Amino acid sequence: MSDKKSASAVYKISSALLLLLYCGLCVFLYYKFMGWTEGSVYESDLPAHISLAVDDGLIYSLISFIMIGLAKSGTLELLPILLGMFAALSVFFTAELLLEISDKKIDQNAAIIMALLLNIVMPCYIRGLSDGRYMGMHASSIWHNSTYLMMKWLGLWTILVYMQIEKKITERITVKSYLFFTLILTLTTAAKPNFFLAVTPTMLVFLIIDLVKKKAPFGRLVFFGSSVVPSFAVMALQNNALFKAGAGGNGIMIAPGRAMTAHTGYLLAVSVLSIAFPLMMLLLHIKEIFKNRYLLFAWICAGTGYMEYFLFSEKGARNMDANFSWGYAFTIILIFGISLIMWLADLRDFKNTKSIVKKAYLVLCGLVLAYHTYCGLLFFIRLCMGVSYMMWG
């Protein structure tokens, strides 16, 4: 008993210190980002986002209202602290998702440490396959884009609430839970519409599955599905703002691979290296994909996001900005999360596993995850030292 208490205390202290350190560095980083004017030192989208909202009045994201409000009140210097809170919330809701997926079989403080890891991991980088550790790669750990930072924690929260509702959909859906889910889904869409585009198609698939399996009455499923209506209205307003005259774009085009291959000539290799650990775990558990709803949900989301990124691009000045990448970027943390929980479950049965090949494969998965983590730590440390987020070469 004392050993368990000691381990719990270590996890608690470690998680608190690591979270404080991470969020403190994020705040420092965002202050540096705010001061960027040009060049490759502390380069970021943040000054451009502030200028578009405060100076040009271009409102296409929920954070635009926050920036305008802070500017009018003379407290814009507080923005980095707010973004640091977003980073903390992303870790918190990642940890809550891990607890949900594992059915609370992991320690809460250990979940926070793992959530920190998942918010830092980056693609397995091999020099020469892409233009840099970010450009050409596909990552969920992104610090330079304020709209993504807001979408990320709201999106994780939305999925957490969705999973809790979907799990009980056989019994009932309360008006309170319906309204709450509708609210946070709408707020997430208002932060950045990419979440809606990548994730809600998967929710529709699950509603259809529930309908076919007669898991819940048709009327209840339609009622739950209507929660997306306000988000459609929000996206119509965003579309009008983004593609109006002088906003830098004039529409969307189907251009397979155009934006995705702008910084790599090895798309397949880069795609695999970006999610090597989740892919390895998927191969190991492929027979379970239609039995494990978390696994199926995460991979359909990722597949949807990847195809949208591959197929679509904007017209006009933003045609190579890869703005359809944000949805896929978000889904990557989902497949890493479910894969990490499954890997830990496999490790618990490691001694009882008779297959030497499976044991070796699990060790290899751990090494690949370690390299993902190393690449993420290196990337984040370099960011804090002033290296451009593009991280060329």
C-alpha positions as CSV (number, residue, x, y, z in Angstrom):
1,M,0.0,0.0,0.0
2,S,2.8,2.4,0.9
3,D,4.5,1.7,-2.4
4,K,1.3,2.7,-4.3
5,K,1.0,5.9,-2.2
6,S,4.6,6.7,-2.9
7,A,4.2,6.1,-6.6
8,S,1.0,8.3,-6.6
9,A,2.9,11.1,-4.8
10,V,5.7,11.0,-7.3
11,Y,3.2,11.1,-10.2
12,K,1.4,14.0,-8.6
13,I,4.5,16.1,-7.9
14,S,6.0,15.3,-11.3
15,S,2.8,16.1,-13.2
16,A,2.4,19.4,-11.4
17,L,6.0,20.5,-12.0
18,L,6.1,19.4,-15.6
19,L,2.8,21.1,-16.4
20,L,3.9,24.3,-14.8
21,L,7.2,24.2,-16.7
22,Y,5.5,23.5,-20.0
23,C,2.9,26.2,-19.6
24,G,5.5,28.7,-18.4
25,L,7.6,28.1,-21.4
26,C,4.5,28.4,-23.6
27,V,3.7,31.8,-22.1
28,F,7.4,32.9,-22.7
29,L,7.2,31.6,-26.3
30,Y,3.9,33.5,-27.0
31,Y,5.4,36.8,-25.6
32,K,8.3,36.3,-28.0
33,F,5.9,35.5,-30.9
34,M,4.0,38.8,-30.3
35,G,7.2,40.8,-30.8
36,W,8.1,39.2,-34.1
37,T,8.2,41.5,-37.1
38,E,10.2,39.7,-39.7
39,G,13.0,37.1,-40.1
40,S,13.3,33.6,-38.7
41,V,13.7,34.4,-35.0
42,Y,10.5,33.6,-33.0
43,E,8.6,33.5,-36.3
44,S,4.8,33.1,-35.8
45,D,1.4,33.7,-37.2
46,L,0.4,35.5,-34.0
47,P,1.3,39.1,-35.1
48,A,-0.6,38.6,-38.4
49,H,-3.7,37.3,-36.6
50,I,-3.6,40.3,-34.2
51,S,-3.2,42.7,-37.1
52,L,-6.0,41.1,-39.1
53,A,-8.4,41.3,-36.1
54,V,-7.4,44.6,-34.5
55,D,-6.3,46.7,-37.5
56,D,-8.3,45.2,-40.4
57,G,-11.4,44.1,-38.5
58,L,-11.3,40.7,-40.1
59,I,-13.3,38.4,-37.8
60,Y,-13.2,34.8,-38.8
61,S,-12.3,33.1,-35.5
62,L,-13.6,33.2,-32.0
63,I,-10.1,34.4,-30.9
64,S,-10.5,37.5,-33.1
65,F,-13.1,38.8,-30.7
66,I,-10.8,38.2,-27.8
67,M,-7.9,40.0,-29.5
68,I,-10.1,43.0,-30.3
69,G,-11.5,43.1,-26.8
70,L,-8.0,43.0,-25.2
71,A,-6.8,45.7,-27.6
72,K,-9.7,48.0,-26.9
73,S,-9.2,47.5,-23.1
74,G,-5.4,48.2,-23.4
75,T,-4.5,44.7,-22.2
76,L,-3.3,43.0,-25.3
77,E,-0.1,42.1,-23.5
78,L,-2.2,39.5,-21.6
79,L,-2.8,37.5,-24.7
80,P,0.3,35.2,-24.2
81,I,-1.0,34.3,-20.8
82,L,-4.3,33.4,-22.3
83,L,-2.6,31.3,-24.9
84,G,-0.6,29.6,-22.2
85,M,-3.9,28.8,-20.5
86,F,-5.0,27.2,-23.8
87,A,-1.9,25.0,-23.7
88,A,-2.8,23.9,-20.2
89,L,-6.4,23.2,-21.1
90,S,-5.2,21.1,-24.1
91,V,-3.1,19.0,-21.7
92,F,-6.0,18.8,-19.2
93,F,-8.6,17.6,-21.8
94,T,-6.1,15.2,-23.3
95,A,-5.6,13.7,-19.9
96,E,-9.4,13.4,-19.5
97,L,-9.7,11.7,-22.8
98,L,-7.0,9.2,-21.8
99,L,-9.0,8.5,-18.6
100,E,-12.2,8.0,-20.6
101,I,-10.6,5.7,-23.2
102,S,-8.8,3.6,-20.5
103,D,-12.0,3.4,-18.5
104,K,-10.1,5.2,-15.7
105,K,-7.6,2.3,-15.4
106,I,-4.7,4.7,-15.3
107,D,-3.6,7.1,-12.5
108,Q,-4.9,10.6,-13.0
109,N,-1.5,12.2,-12.5
110,A,0.1,9.7,-14.8
111,A,-2.6,10.6,-17.3
112,I,-1.4,14.3,-17.1
113,I,2.2,13.2,-17.8
114,M,1.1,11.2,-20.8
115,A,-1.1,14.0,-22.0
116,L,2.0,16.3,-21.8
117,L,3.8,13.8,-24.0
118,L,1.0,13.7,-26.5
119,N,1.0,17.5,-26.7
120,I,4.7,17.5,-27.5
121,V,5.3,14.5,-29.8
122,M,6.3,15.4,-33.4
123,P,6.9,13.3,-36.6
124,C,9.8,10.9,-36.7
125,Y,12.2,13.2,-38.7
126,I,14.6,11.8,-41.3
127,R,16.7,14.5,-43.0
128,G,16.1,14.8,-46.8
129,L,12.5,13.6,-46.9
130,S,11.0,17.0,-46.2
131,D,12.0,20.6,-46.0
132,G,12.3,20.5,-42.3
133,R,11.0,19.2,-39.0
134,Y,7.7,21.0,-39.6
135,M,7.5,21.9,-43.2
136,G,6.3,18.9,-45.1
137,M,5.6,16.9,-42.0
138,H,2.2,16.3,-40.4
139,A,2.0,17.2,-36.7
140,S,-0.6,17.7,-34.0
141,S,1.8,19.6,-31.7
142,I,1.6,23.2,-33.1
143,W,2.4,26.3,-31.1
144,H,2.6,29.1,-33.7
145,N,-1.0,29.4,-34.7
146,S,-3.4,31.1,-32.3
147,T,-6.7,29.9,-33.9
148,Y,-5.4,26.3,-33.8
149,L,-4.4,26.6,-30.1
150,M,-8.0,27.7,-29.3
151,M,-9.6,25.0,-31.5
152,K,-7.4,22.3,-30.0
153,W,-8.5,22.4,-26.4
154,L,-12.1,23.1,-27.3
155,G,-12.1,20.2,-29.8
156,L,-10.7,17.8,-27.2
157,W,-13.4,18.9,-24.8
158,T,-16.1,18.5,-27.5
159,I,-14.9,14.9,-28.2
160,L,-14.9,14.1,-24.5
161,V,-18.5,15.2,-24.1
162,Y,-19.5,13.5,-27.4
163,M,-18.0,10.2,-26.2
164,Q,-19.8,10.4,-22.9
165,I,-23.1,11.1,-24.6
166,E,-22.6,8.4,-27.3
167,K,-21.8,5.8,-24.7
168,K,-25.2,6.4,-23.1
169,I,-27.2,7.0,-26.2
170,T,-29.1,3.7,-25.8
171,E,-30.6,5.0,-22.6
172,R,-31.4,8.6,-23.3
173,I,-30.1,12.1,-24.2
174,T,-31.0,14.8,-21.7
175,V,-31.9,18.3,-23.0
176,K,-29.1,19.6,-20.8
177,S,-26.4,17.4,-22.3
178,Y,-27.7,18.1,-25.8
179,L,-27.6,21.9,-25.3
180,F,-24.1,21.7,-23.7
181,F,-22.7,19.6,-26.5
182,T,-24.3,21.9,-29.1
183,L,-22.7,24.9,-27.4
184,I,-19.2,23.6,-27.2
185,L,-19.3,22.2,-30.7
186,T,-20.4,25.6,-32.0
187,L,-17.7,27.3,-30.0
188,T,-15.1,24.9,-31.4
189,T,-16.3,25.6,-35.0
190,A,-16.2,29.3,-34.3
191,A,-12.5,28.9,-33.1
192,K,-11.6,27.1,-36.4
193,P,-13.9,25.3,-38.8
194,N,-11.4,22.5,-39.5
195,F,-12.4,20.6,-36.4
196,F,-16.0,20.4,-37.7
197,L,-14.9,19.3,-41.2
198,A,-12.7,16.5,-39.9
199,V,-14.6,15.2,-36.9
200,T,-18.4,15.6,-37.4
201,P,-18.4,13.3,-40.5
202,T,-17.2,10.5,-38.2
203,M,-20.0,11.4,-35.7
204,L,-22.5,11.0,-38.6
205,V,-21.0,7.6,-39.4
206,F,-21.5,6.5,-35.8
207,L,-25.1,7.8,-35.8
208,I,-25.7,5.7,-38.9
209,I,-24.1,2.7,-37.2
210,D,-26.3,3.2,-34.2
211,L,-29.4,3.5,-36.4
212,V,-28.6,0.3,-38.3
213,K,-27.9,-1.6,-35.1
214,K,-31.1,-0.1,-33.6
215,K,-29.0,1.1,-30.6
216,A,-31.3,4.0,-30.1
217,P,-34.7,5.3,-31.6
218,F,-34.5,7.1,-34.9
219,G,-36.0,10.3,-33.4
220,R,-33.3,10.4,-30.6
221,L,-30.5,10.1,-33.2
222,V,-32.0,12.8,-35.4
223,F,-32.4,15.0,-32.3
224,F,-28.7,14.5,-31.4
225,G,-27.7,15.0,-35.0
226,S,-29.4,18.4,-35.1
227,S,-26.7,19.7,-32.7
228,V,-24.6,20.6,-35.8
229,V,-27.1,23.2,-37.2
230,P,-25.6,26.2,-35.3
231,S,-22.1,25.2,-36.5
232,F,-23.3,25.3,-40.1
233,A,-24.5,28.9,-39.5
234,V,-21.1,29.8,-38.0
235,M,-19.2,28.3,-40.9
236,A,-21.4,30.3,-43.4
237,L,-20.3,33.5,-41.6
238,Q,-16.7,32.4,-41.5
239,N,-16.8,31.6,-45.2
240,N,-18.2,35.0,-46.0
241,A,-15.4,36.7,-44.0
242,L,-12.5,34.6,-45.4
243,F,-13.5,34.8,-49.0
244,K,-14.8,38.3,-49.3
245,A,-12.9,40.8,-51.5
246,G,-9.5,41.7,-50.2
247,A,-9.4,38.9,-47.6
248,G,-6.7,37.0,-49.5
249,G,-8.7,34.1,-50.9
250,N,-11.6,33.7,-53.3
251,G,-12.7,30.1,-52.8
252,I,-11.9,26.5,-52.5
253,M,-10.5,24.2,-55.2
254,I,-10.0,20.5,-55.6
255,A,-6.2,20.1,-56.1
256,P,-5.1,16.6,-55.0
257,G,-1.7,16.7,-53.3
258,R,-1.0,20.4,-54.1
259,A,-0.6,21.8,-50.7
260,M,0.5,18.5,-49.1
261,T,3.5,18.0,-51.4
262,A,4.7,21.7,-51.4
263,H,7.5,20.8,-49.0
264,T,8.2,17.2,-49.7
265,G,8.7,14.9,-52.7
266,Y,8.2,11.8,-50.5
267,L,4.6,12.2,-49.4
268,L,4.0,8.5,-48.5
269,A,7.2,8.3,-46.5
270,V,6.5,11.5,-44.7
271,S,2.8,10.5,-44.0
272,V,4.0,7.3,-42.4
273,L,6.8,8.9,-40.4
274,S,4.4,11.5,-39.0
275,I,2.2,8.9,-37.4
276,A,4.6,5.9,-37.2
277,F,3.7,4.8,-33.7
278,P,-0.1,4.9,-34.2
279,L,0.3,3.0,-37.5
280,M,2.4,0.3,-35.8
281,M,-0.2,-0.1,-33.1
282,L,-3.0,-0.2,-35.6
283,L,-1.3,-3.0,-37.5
284,L,-1.0,-4.9,-34.2
285,H,-4.7,-4.4,-33.3
286,I,-6.3,-4.2,-36.8
287,K,-8.7,-7.1,-36.0
288,E,-10.1,-5.0,-33.1
289,I,-11.0,-1.9,-35.1
290,F,-14.7,-2.8,-35.5
291,K,-14.9,-3.9,-31.9
292,N,-13.1,-0.9,-30.2
293,R,-15.3,2.2,-30.8
294,Y,-12.6,4.5,-29.6
295,L,-10.1,3.0,-32.1
296,L,-12.6,3.2,-35.0
297,F,-13.6,6.7,-34.1
298,A,-10.1,8.1,-33.9
299,W,-9.0,6.5,-37.2
300,I,-12.0,7.5,-39.2
301,C,-11.5,11.1,-38.0
302,A,-7.8,10.9,-39.0
303,G,-8.7,9.4,-42.4
304,T,-11.3,12.1,-43.1
305,G,-8.9,14.8,-42.1
306,Y,-6.1,13.4,-44.2
307,M,-8.2,13.1,-47.3
308,E,-9.5,16.7,-46.9
309,Y,-5.9,18.0,-46.6
310,F,-4.9,15.9,-49.6
311,L,-7.8,16.9,-51.8
312,F,-8.5,20.6,-51.1
313,S,-6.7,23.9,-51.3
314,E,-7.7,27.5,-51.3
315,K,-7.7,29.8,-54.3
316,G,-6.0,33.2,-54.3
317,A,-3.2,34.4,-52.1
318,R,-3.6,31.6,-49.6
319,N,-3.6,28.7,-52.1
320,M,-0.3,27.2,-50.7
321,D,-1.0,28.0,-47.0
322,A,-2.3,24.4,-46.4
323,N,-5.2,25.7,-44.4
324,F,-7.0,22.3,-44.8
325,S,-4.2,20.7,-42.8
326,W,-5.5,21.9,-39.4
327,G,-8.3,19.3,-39.2
328,Y,-5.9,16.4,-39.8
329,A,-3.4,17.9,-37.4
330,F,-6.0,17.9,-34.7
331,T,-6.9,14.2,-35.3
332,I,-3.3,13.1,-35.0
333,I,-3.5,13.5,-31.2
334,L,-6.5,11.2,-31.1
335,I,-4.8,8.3,-32.8
336,F,-1.7,8.9,-30.7
337,G,-3.9,8.8,-27.6
338,I,-5.8,5.6,-28.3
339,S,-2.5,4.0,-29.5
340,L,-0.7,4.9,-26.2
341,I,-3.5,3.4,-24.1
342,M,-3.4,0.2,-26.2
343,W,0.3,0.0,-25.9
344,L,0.2,0.4,-22.2
345,A,-2.4,-2.4,-22.0
346,D,-0.2,-4.6,-24.1
347,L,2.8,-3.9,-21.8
348,R,0.7,-5.0,-18.7
349,D,0.4,-8.4,-20.4
350,F,4.0,-8.4,-21.6
351,K,5.2,-11.2,-19.2
352,N,2.2,-13.4,-20.2
353,T,2.9,-12.9,-23.9
354,K,4.4,-16.1,-25.3
355,S,5.3,-14.7,-28.7
356,I,8.8,-13.4,-28.9
357,V,7.9,-11.6,-32.1
358,K,5.1,-9.7,-30.4
359,K,7.4,-8.8,-27.5
360,A,10.0,-7.5,-29.9
361,Y,7.4,-5.6,-31.8
362,L,6.1,-3.9,-28.6
363,V,9.6,-2.9,-27.7
364,L,10.1,-1.5,-31.2
365,C,6.8,0.5,-30.8
366,G,8.1,1.9,-27.6
367,L,11.4,3.0,-29.3
368,V,9.4,4.7,-32.1
369,L,7.3,6.5,-29.6
370,A,10.5,7.6,-27.8
371,Y,11.8,9.0,-31.1
372,H,8.5,10.8,-31.7
373,T,9.0,12.3,-28.2
374,Y,12.6,13.2,-28.8
375,C,11.7,15.0,-32.0
376,G,9.0,16.9,-30.2
377,L,11.2,17.9,-27.3
378,L,13.9,19.0,-29.7
379,F,11.4,21.0,-31.8
380,F,9.9,22.7,-28.7
381,I,13.3,23.5,-27.2
382,R,14.4,25.1,-30.5
383,L,11.2,27.1,-30.7
384,C,11.9,28.5,-27.2
385,M,15.4,29.4,-28.3
386,G,14.0,31.4,-31.2
387,V,14.3,29.0,-34.1
388,S,11.5,29.5,-36.7
389,Y,8.5,27.1,-36.4
390,M,9.2,26.2,-40.0
391,M,12.4,24.6,-38.9
392,W,14.0,24.3,-42.3
393,G,16.7,21.7,-42.9
